[in-house]
Amino acid sequence: MKTRITDMFGIQHPIIQGGMHYVGFAEMAAAVSNAGGLGIITALTQKTPEDLANEIAKCRDMTDKPFGVNITFLPSLTPPDYPAIVQKVIEGGVKVVETAGRNPAQVMPFLKDAGIKVIHKCTSVRHSLKAQDIGCDAVSVDGFECGGHPGEDDIPNMILLPRAADELDIPFVSSGGQADGRSLVASLAMGAEGMNMGTRFIATKEAPVHENVKQAIVAASELDTRLVMRPLRNTERVLTNPAVERLLEKEKALGADLKFEHIVEEVAGVYPKIMMDGDMDAGAWSCGMVAGLIHDIPTCQELIDRIMSEANEIIHARLKGFATA
């Protein structure tokens, strides 16, 4: 399947593995890229820019296909060394960067001068248009269904994707609720040129996370996520567990007086405990509503092959049948 996204990134299939904290290691990115998609290493999971350089080199040893690096720009009093991170990405010969969080304008000149294609994650049309204006080559349009941070507008993809298609000139992919061939065909029908999957890729054999995490996703339904930190306007969709329910009780009790320090135990530094150690009650971790569509743990190759087979069957059989009826 050829789209503007496959042409732009030099990949076989229009499927991207989004950057995920303590998931986007070299093993994950290489498995997705080797299967014909675009794998992504998560820069901020690495402790130092030098560690990121080593992870990029490791990934390059594991695949000869294109892969990217996610750089998320976070509000912080002590921000990561973003100039050094960007420099390691450039030195590593990476040709695709997925940016997220705050506006990436500060690093765009350096990435563009290095010939790197930039795809920015956006939760609204207005942010997508801003990304286009500052020179991003593509955007990932994240609907309200997505795991992680869905923004504050609460617009699901059935509305957000067509709106993006109405407004954007650059290509975009869908993100949030994407799991299978139906997701891909629906995204294409609404104007996207591919799809970005996060939660679905965690439940794969190559995902470098504890087996407990994968089994939790398979066991979950579409009703098992919660929105936390909404009073702080830093909304995050997470899989429910006792820590999350305790967090929500704090939010309800404190109301407008809620501060980050009140919930730090449930949200700060929990990812290694969950993703590496498999302590599923350690705190809040990002997971999309798409968990309700995930019922197995295939290899990345099996997953992507199945998605493309389903998509082709839908396009050439089911939809063609309607068109000729």
C-alpha positions in Angstrom: 0.0 0.0 0.0 1.4 3.4 -1.0 0.5 6.6 0.6 2.2 10.0 1.1 3.4 8.6 4.5 5.0 5.5 3.1 6.7 7.6 0.4 7.8 10.2 2.9 9.4 7.8 5.4 10.5 5.1 3.0 8.4 2.4 4.6 6.4 -0.5 3.2 3.2 -0.1 5.2 1.5 3.1 6.5 1.8 2.0 10.1 3.8 3.8 12.8 4.7 2.7 16.3 4.4 5.8 18.5 7.0 6.7 21.0 6.1 5.2 24.4 7.9 5.7 27.8 9.8 2.6 28.8 8.5 0.7 25.7 10.3 2.5 22.8 13.6 0.7 23.1 15.7 -0.5 20.1 14.1 -4.0 20.3 10.6 -2.5 19.8 11.6 -0.1 17.0 13.6 -2.6 15.1 10.8 -5.2 15.2 8.2 -2.8 13.8 10.6 -1.5 11.1 11.6 -5.0 10.1 7.9 -5.8 9.7 7.5 -2.9 7.2 6.3 -0.2 9.5 8.1 2.7 11.2 9.5 1.9 14.6 10.2 4.6 17.1 12.8 4.9 19.9 11.7 7.0 22.9 14.5 9.5 23.6 13.4 10.5 27.1 13.4 6.9 28.3 17.2 7.0 28.0 18.9 8.5 31.0 21.4 10.6 29.0 22.0 11.7 25.4 24.9 9.3 25.3 22.6 6.4 26.2 20.3 7.5 23.4 23.2 7.4 21.0 23.9 3.9 22.1 20.3 2.9 21.7 20.2 4.3 18.2 23.4 2.4 17.3 21.8 -0.8 18.8 18.7 -0.3 16.7 20.8 0.2 13.5 22.5 -3.2 14.2 19.0 -4.8 14.4 17.5 -3.4 11.3 18.5 -1.9 7.9 15.0 -0.3 7.6 14.1 3.3 8.5 13.3 4.0 12.1 12.7 7.2 14.1 13.2 8.8 17.5 10.5 10.4 19.6 11.4 13.6 21.4 8.8 14.8 23.8 9.0 18.4 25.0 7.9 18.7 28.6 7.3 21.7 30.8 10.0 21.4 33.5 12.1 23.5 35.8 15.0 21.2 34.9 14.3 20.2 31.3 16.3 17.4 29.6 19.3 18.4 27.5 17.3 18.8 24.3 20.2 20.3 22.2 22.3 17.3 23.1 19.5 14.9 22.3 18.9 16.4 18.9 22.6 16.3 18.2 22.8 12.6 19.0 19.8 12.0 16.7 21.5 13.8 13.9 24.9 12.1 14.5 23.1 8.7 14.6 21.8 9.2 11.0 18.2 9.1 12.1 15.9 10.4 9.3 12.6 10.6 11.1 11.7 12.4 14.4 8.4 12.2 16.1 7.9 15.3 18.3 5.3 15.6 21.0 4.3 17.8 23.9 5.2 21.4 23.5 5.8 23.2 20.2 9.0 21.8 18.7 9.9 25.1 16.9 13.2 25.4 18.9 14.7 22.4 17.3 13.1 22.5 13.8 16.0 24.4 12.1 18.5 21.8 13.3 16.4 18.8 12.3 15.5 20.3 8.9 19.1 21.2 8.1 20.0 17.6 8.8 17.4 16.4 6.3 15.2 14.9 9.0 11.5 14.5 8.4 9.4 15.6 11.4 6.0 14.3 12.4 4.4 16.1 15.4 1.7 14.6 17.6 -1.4 16.9 17.9 -4.7 16.5 19.7 -6.5 19.3 17.8 -6.8 20.8 14.4 -5.4 24.2 15.6 -2.3 22.5 16.9 -2.0 20.5 13.7 -2.1 23.8 11.7 0.5 25.3 13.9 2.8 22.3 13.3 2.3 22.7 9.6 3.1 26.4 9.8 6.4 25.8 11.6 7.5 23.3 9.0 6.6 19.9 10.2 6.4 17.4 7.4 3.4 15.5 8.8 1.3 15.2 11.9 -0.1 12.4 14.0 -3.7 13.4 14.9 -4.5 12.0 18.3 -8.2 11.5 19.1 -9.8 11.5 22.6 -9.6 7.6 22.6 -5.8 7.6 22.8 -3.7 6.4 25.7 -1.5 9.0 27.3 -2.4 12.7 26.9 -5.5 13.3 24.7 -5.5 17.1 25.2 -8.4 19.0 26.7 -10.9 19.2 23.8 -12.3 15.6 24.0 -12.8 15.3 20.3 -12.9 11.6 19.1 -11.3 10.5 15.8 -14.6 10.2 13.9 -14.8 14.0 14.0 -11.1 15.0 14.4 -9.7 13.1 11.4 -12.2 14.6 8.8 -11.6 18.0 10.3 -7.9 17.6 10.0 -8.4 16.5 6.3 -10.5 19.6 5.7 -7.7 21.9 7.0 -4.3 20.4 6.4 -2.1 20.4 3.4 0.6 18.1 4.9 -0.2 14.4 5.3 -1.3 13.1 8.7 -1.8 9.7 10.4 -4.5 8.7 12.8 -3.7 7.9 16.4 -5.9 6.7 19.2 -8.1 3.6 18.9 -6.0 2.0 16.1 -5.6 -1.7 16.3 -6.4 -3.6 13.1 -7.3 -3.5 9.4 -10.6 -1.9 10.1 -8.8 1.0 11.9 -6.5 1.5 8.9 -9.2 1.5 6.3 -11.4 3.8 8.4 -8.5 6.2 8.9 -7.8 6.3 5.2 -11.5 6.9 4.5 -11.4 9.9 6.8 -8.4 11.5 5.1 -5.4 10.0 7.0 -2.5 8.5 5.1 -1.8 5.9 7.7 -2.1 5.1 11.4 0.0 5.3 14.6 -0.4 2.5 17.2 0.8 2.6 20.8 -1.1 0.3 23.1 -1.5 -2.3 20.3 2.2 -2.6 19.9 2.8 -3.1 23.7 0.9 -6.3 23.4 3.4 -7.9 21.0 6.0 -10.6 21.6 8.9 -8.2 20.9 7.7 -5.4 23.2 10.4 -5.1 25.9 8.0 -4.9 28.8 7.0 -7.3 31.5 4.5 -10.1 30.6 2.1 -8.8 33.2 1.7 -5.5 31.2 0.8 -7.4 28.1 -1.6 -9.7 29.9 -3.3 -6.7 31.5 -3.9 -5.1 28.1 -5.4 -8.4 26.7 -7.6 -8.8 29.8 -8.9 -5.2 29.7 -12.0 -4.0 27.9 -12.8 -0.6 26.4 -14.4 0.3 29.8 -11.2 -0.1 31.8 -9.3 3.2 31.2 -9.6 6.3 33.3 -8.8 10.0 32.8 -6.5 11.3 35.5 -5.0 14.8 36.2 -7.8 16.5 34.4 -8.1 19.2 37.2 -4.4 20.0 36.5 -5.2 20.4 32.8 -2.7 17.6 32.1 -5.2 14.9 31.3 -3.9 11.4 30.8 -5.7 8.2 29.8 -4.5 5.3 31.9 -5.5 1.7 32.6 -7.4 1.5 35.9 -5.9 -0.2 39.0 -6.0 0.5 42.7 -3.5 3.3 42.5 -5.5 5.0 39.8 -8.7 4.8 41.7 -7.0 6.2 44.8 -5.7 9.1 42.6 -9.2 9.8 41.4 -10.5 9.8 45.0 -7.9 12.4 45.8 -8.9 14.5 42.9 -12.6 14.3 43.9 -11.8 15.2 47.6 -9.4 18.1 46.9 -11.3 19.6 43.9 -9.8 23.0 43.0 -7.2 22.7 45.7 -5.5 19.7 44.0 -1.8 20.1 43.3 0.7 17.8 41.6 2.4 17.0 44.9 -0.9 15.4 46.2 -0.7 12.7 43.6 3.1 12.3 43.1 3.0 8.9 44.7 0.7 7.6 42.0 2.3 9.2 38.9 6.0 10.0 39.5 8.6 7.4 38.6 6.2 4.5 38.3 7.1 3.4 34.8 10.1 1.2 35.6 8.2 -0.5 38.3 5.3 -1.3 35.9 7.0 -1.9 32.6 10.2 -3.6 33.9 9.1 -5.2 37.2 5.5 -6.0 36.3 4.1 -4.3 39.4 0.7 -3.5 37.9 -0.6 -1.6 41.0 2.5 0.7 41.2 0.7 3.7 39.7 -0.9 5.2 36.6 0.4 4.2 33.2 -0.8 5.2 29.8 -3.2 2.9 28.0 -5.8 3.5 25.3 -9.4 2.5 25.0 -8.2 0.3 22.2 -7.4 -2.3 24.8 -10.9 -3.5 24.2 -9.9 -4.6 20.7 -6.7 -6.4 21.7 -7.1 -10.1 22.3 -3.7 -11.7 21.6 0.1 -11.1 21.7 1.4 -11.7 18.2 4.9 -10.8 16.8 5.1 -7.4 15.1 5.4 -9.2 11.8 2.3 -11.2 12.4 0.4 -8.1 13.6 1.3 -5.9 10.7 0.8 -8.7 8.1 -2.6 -9.3 9.6 -3.5 -5.6 9.5 -2.6 -5.3 5.9 -4.4 -8.5 4.9 -7.6 -7.3 6.7 -7.3 -3.9 5.1 -6.9 -5.3 1.6 -9.9 -7.6 2.1 -12.1 -4.7 3.3 -11.1 -2.5 0.4 -11.2 -5.0 -2.4 -14.1 -7.2 -1.2 -16.4 -5.7 1.4 -16.3 -2.0 0.2 -16.1 -3.0 -3.5 -19.3 -5.1 -3.0 -21.1 -2.0 -1.7 -19.8 0.1 -4.5 -21.1 -2.3 -7.2 -24.4 -3.2 -5.6 
